[in-house]
């Protein structure tokens, strides 16, 4: 079986609407060891802060001048029925009270993408804060629930399925002092 591998620069360091944006790379490699090695290679001295996230055979890497965090997940690997903003377990263990109010229980359709977006936004923020292993998601309001306006020094952007080789959700959170 032949292994597939490729790198894509999603965004170069640009100034858009007066706001600089971090550099974002998406890489794919069926060889997980090579994938991780390539992701580490990308994290050179050109930026003072880097964040990486892996999902199956993909890696999302972000470089920035200040604190930055990233998280991404392919949607097709999430099969747990409790992974839903409509499920009591997800609502009580992952969502803040404000998030539960913003997204009331609605039994219509598959909300895997929304649940994943809520989770990924929190994970990216926790990485940017430097506390991903200490994060209590039910106490951390993630960027998925923020308005489009800046949140103090923090900026956030979501990346959707068209960015990746299949349906996925990703968030990049970065400090803009």
HELIX and SHEET records of a PDB file:
HELIX    1   1 UNK A   32  UNK A   42  1                                  11    
HELIX    2   2 UNK A   75  UNK A   77  5                                   3    
HELIX    3   3 UNK A   88  UNK A   94  1                                   7    
HELIX    4   4 UNK A   97  UNK A  102  1                                   6    
HELIX    5   5 UNK A  112  UNK A  129  1                                  18    
HELIX    6   6 UNK A  132  UNK A  134  5                                   3    
HELIX    7   7 UNK A  137  UNK A  139  5                                   3    
HELIX    8   8 UNK A  143  UNK A  145  5                                   3    
HELIX    9   9 UNK A  161  UNK A  163  5                                   3    
SHEET    1   A 4 UNK A   5  UNK A  11  0                                        
SHEET    2   A 4 UNK A  23  UNK A  29 -1                                        
SHEET    3   A 4 UNK A  58  UNK A  64 -1                                        
SHEET    4   A 4 UNK A  49  UNK A  55 -1                                        
SHEET    1   B 2 UNK A  15  UNK A  16  0                                        
SHEET    2   B 2 UNK A  19  UNK A  20 -1                                        
SHEET    1   C 3 UNK A  68  UNK A  74  0                                        
SHEET    2   C 3 UNK A 168  UNK A 175 -1                                        
SHEET    3   C 3 UNK A 154  UNK A 159 -1                                        
END                                                                             
